Amino acid sequence: MDWVTAGIGLMGGFTGGLLGVGGGVIYLPLMVMLKGMDTHRAVGTSLFVIVFTGAFGAFFHHKAGMVDVKIALLMGIFSIAGVWVGTKISVNADPAILRKIFSVFLVVMAIKLFFTK
């Protein structure tokens, strides 16, 4: 068994269930840093793993009454267009640029979240 991969999955699943994050925020950087995976493959693998994380997380949160189904469905429908455009750009982008964009995005979101009341 590959314990590094299992650990990444465990950490991503835990943060996914706890905070609603996991895919890009946890899986992607850890696959690149710990597994030496190239950015494009890490993005695709992360999206694939999110299917499992998201399905189980959504089920358990819905069971606890913590899902606004109307908002989730609307966001889900429109996310299809967003992921289509994002994927078209991502698969043709320089991996180094993708990592920089991702890093800046994480820093900006962390600062914004930290200072939001």
Short mmCIF file of the C-alpha atoms (twelve columns), coordinates in Angstrom:
data_MODEL
# 
_entry.id   MODEL 
# 
loop_
_atom_site.group_PDB 
_atom_site.id 
_atom_site.type_symbol 
_atom_site.label_atom_id 
_atom_site.label_alt_id 
_atom_site.label_comp_id 
_atom_site.label_asym_id 
_atom_site.label_seq_id 
_atom_site.Cartn_x 
_atom_site.Cartn_y 
_atom_site.Cartn_z 
_atom_site.pdbx_PDB_model_num 
ATOM 1   C CA . MET A 1   0.000   0.000  0.000   1 
ATOM 2   C CA . ASP A 2   1.188   3.502  -0.820  1 
ATOM 3   C CA . TRP A 3   0.901   5.225  2.571   1 
ATOM 4   C CA . VAL A 4   1.651   8.692  1.184   1 
ATOM 5   C CA . THR A 5   -1.288  8.461  -1.212  1 
ATOM 6   C CA . ALA A 6   -3.512  7.025  1.529   1 
ATOM 7   C CA . GLY A 7   -2.476  9.868  3.848   1 
ATOM 8   C CA . ILE A 8   -3.280  12.487 1.225   1 
ATOM 9   C CA . GLY A 9   -6.697  10.875 0.761   1 
ATOM 10  C CA . LEU A 10  -7.317  10.795 4.503   1 
ATOM 11  C CA . MET A 11  -6.306  14.438 4.963   1 
ATOM 12  C CA . GLY A 12  -8.362  15.563 1.982   1 
ATOM 13  C CA . GLY A 13  -11.395 13.603 3.139   1 
ATOM 14  C CA . PHE A 14  -11.101 14.927 6.679   1 
ATOM 15  C CA . THR A 15  -10.797 18.570 5.609   1 
ATOM 16  C CA . GLY A 16  -13.530 18.020 3.040   1 
ATOM 17  C CA . GLY A 17  -15.933 16.796 5.696   1 
ATOM 18  C CA . LEU A 18  -14.853 19.357 8.276   1 
ATOM 19  C CA . LEU A 19  -14.489 22.494 6.162   1 
ATOM 20  C CA . GLY A 20  -15.920 21.697 2.740   1 
ATOM 21  C CA . VAL A 21  -12.493 21.809 1.089   1 
ATOM 22  C CA . GLY A 22  -10.223 19.053 -0.070  1 
ATOM 23  C CA . GLY A 23  -9.839  18.893 -3.813  1 
ATOM 24  C CA . GLY A 24  -7.729  21.747 -5.007  1 
ATOM 25  C CA . VAL A 25  -6.770  23.007 -1.596  1 
ATOM 26  C CA . ILE A 26  -5.449  19.756 -0.132  1 
ATOM 27  C CA . TYR A 27  -5.093  17.113 -2.831  1 
ATOM 28  C CA . LEU A 28  -3.463  19.226 -5.521  1 
ATOM 29  C CA . PRO A 29  -0.515  20.708 -3.606  1 
ATOM 30  C CA . LEU A 30  0.178   17.473 -1.728  1 
ATOM 31  C CA . MET A 31  0.177   15.375 -4.899  1 
ATOM 32  C CA . VAL A 32  2.616   17.819 -6.503  1 
ATOM 33  C CA . MET A 33  4.871   18.183 -3.439  1 
ATOM 34  C CA . LEU A 34  4.780   14.689 -1.921  1 
ATOM 35  C CA . LYS A 35  4.127   12.489 -4.950  1 
ATOM 36  C CA . GLY A 36  6.075   14.551 -7.501  1 
ATOM 37  C CA . MET A 37  3.033   14.543 -9.763  1 
ATOM 38  C CA . ASP A 38  2.935   17.073 -12.598 1 
ATOM 39  C CA . THR A 39  0.346   19.830 -12.182 1 
ATOM 40  C CA . HIS A 40  -1.926  18.750 -15.045 1 
ATOM 41  C CA . ARG A 41  -2.164  15.159 -13.787 1 
ATOM 42  C CA . ALA A 42  -2.676  16.374 -10.196 1 
ATOM 43  C CA . VAL A 43  -5.575  18.607 -11.291 1 
ATOM 44  C CA . GLY A 44  -7.263  15.743 -13.149 1 
ATOM 45  C CA . THR A 45  -6.657  13.265 -10.333 1 
ATOM 46  C CA . SER A 46  -7.941  15.746 -7.767  1 
ATOM 47  C CA . LEU A 47  -11.150 16.285 -9.744  1 
ATOM 48  C CA . PHE A 48  -11.655 12.524 -9.977  1 
ATOM 49  C CA . VAL A 49  -11.158 12.044 -6.222  1 
ATOM 50  C CA . ILE A 50  -13.563 14.924 -5.506  1 
ATOM 51  C CA . VAL A 51  -16.355 12.785 -6.976  1 
ATOM 52  C CA . PHE A 52  -16.001 10.439 -3.991  1 
ATOM 53  C CA . THR A 53  -15.259 13.110 -1.389  1 
ATOM 54  C CA . GLY A 54  -18.099 15.311 -2.593  1 
ATOM 55  C CA . ALA A 55  -20.678 12.537 -2.834  1 
ATOM 56  C CA . PHE A 56  -20.087 11.195 0.656   1 
ATOM 57  C CA . GLY A 57  -19.609 14.638 2.213   1 
ATOM 58  C CA . ALA A 58  -22.801 15.927 0.608   1 
ATOM 59  C CA . PHE A 59  -24.727 12.856 1.759   1 
ATOM 60  C CA . PHE A 60  -23.653 13.175 5.395   1 
ATOM 61  C CA . HIS A 61  -24.113 16.956 5.496   1 
ATOM 62  C CA . HIS A 62  -27.546 16.634 3.842   1 
ATOM 63  C CA . LYS A 63  -28.489 13.972 6.377   1 
ATOM 64  C CA . ALA A 64  -27.570 16.472 9.131   1 
ATOM 65  C CA . GLY A 65  -29.768 19.138 7.486   1 
ATOM 66  C CA . MET A 66  -26.803 21.259 6.439   1 
ATOM 67  C CA . VAL A 67  -27.382 21.532 2.677   1 
ATOM 68  C CA . ASP A 68  -29.340 24.294 0.956   1 
ATOM 69  C CA . VAL A 69  -30.502 22.144 -1.951  1 
ATOM 70  C CA . LYS A 70  -31.834 25.062 -4.022  1 
ATOM 71  C CA . ILE A 71  -28.506 26.918 -3.887  1 
ATOM 72  C CA . ALA A 72  -26.524 23.693 -4.368  1 
ATOM 73  C CA . LEU A 73  -28.470 22.754 -7.510  1 
ATOM 74  C CA . LEU A 74  -28.170 26.230 -9.036  1 
ATOM 75  C CA . MET A 75  -24.443 26.389 -8.316  1 
ATOM 76  C CA . GLY A 76  -24.001 22.825 -9.553  1 
ATOM 77  C CA . ILE A 77  -25.687 23.519 -12.872 1 
ATOM 78  C CA . PHE A 78  -23.636 26.650 -13.531 1 
ATOM 79  C CA . SER A 79  -20.428 25.006 -12.323 1 
ATOM 80  C CA . ILE A 80  -20.627 22.712 -15.353 1 
ATOM 81  C CA . ALA A 81  -20.024 25.676 -17.682 1 
ATOM 82  C CA . GLY A 82  -17.251 26.962 -15.429 1 
ATOM 83  C CA . VAL A 83  -15.451 23.629 -15.245 1 
ATOM 84  C CA . TRP A 84  -15.707 23.207 -19.017 1 
ATOM 85  C CA . VAL A 85  -14.041 26.581 -19.675 1 
ATOM 86  C CA . GLY A 86  -11.518 26.093 -16.860 1 
ATOM 87  C CA . THR A 87  -10.538 22.662 -18.159 1 
ATOM 88  C CA . LYS A 88  -10.081 23.959 -21.708 1 
ATOM 89  C CA . ILE A 89  -7.674  26.586 -20.372 1 
ATOM 90  C CA . SER A 90  -5.943  24.337 -17.824 1 
ATOM 91  C CA . VAL A 91  -4.992  21.456 -20.108 1 
ATOM 92  C CA . ASN A 92  -3.185  23.846 -22.452 1 
ATOM 93  C CA . ALA A 93  -1.575  26.063 -19.806 1 
ATOM 94  C CA . ASP A 94  2.029   25.980 -18.645 1 
ATOM 95  C CA . PRO A 95  2.100   23.973 -15.368 1 
ATOM 96  C CA . ALA A 96  4.374   26.551 -13.710 1 
ATOM 97  C CA . ILE A 97  1.864   29.303 -14.464 1 
ATOM 98  C CA . LEU A 98  -0.991  27.146 -13.142 1 
ATOM 99  C CA . ARG A 99  0.901   26.636 -9.856  1 
ATOM 100 C CA . LYS A 100 1.495   30.383 -9.534  1 
ATOM 101 C CA . ILE A 101 -2.166  31.218 -10.247 1 
ATOM 102 C CA . PHE A 102 -3.265  28.565 -7.756  1 
ATOM 103 C CA . SER A 103 -0.868  29.853 -5.095  1 
ATOM 104 C CA . VAL A 104 -2.010  33.466 -5.469  1 
ATOM 105 C CA . PHE A 105 -5.645  32.346 -5.374  1 
ATOM 106 C CA . LEU A 106 -5.090  30.442 -2.117  1 
ATOM 107 C CA . VAL A 107 -3.296  33.368 -0.464  1 
ATOM 108 C CA . VAL A 108 -5.971  35.890 -1.505  1 
ATOM 109 C CA . MET A 109 -8.801  33.612 -0.361  1 
ATOM 110 C CA . ALA A 110 -7.063  32.880 2.957   1 
ATOM 111 C CA . ILE A 111 -6.593  36.591 3.681   1 
ATOM 112 C CA . LYS A 112 -10.185 37.369 2.680   1 
ATOM 113 C CA . LEU A 113 -11.559 34.547 4.840   1 
ATOM 114 C CA . PHE A 114 -9.364  35.505 7.790   1 
ATOM 115 C CA . PHE A 115 -10.672 39.078 7.836   1 
ATOM 116 C CA . THR A 116 -14.347 38.253 7.127   1 
ATOM 117 C CA . LYS A 117 -16.550 38.584 10.192  1 
# 
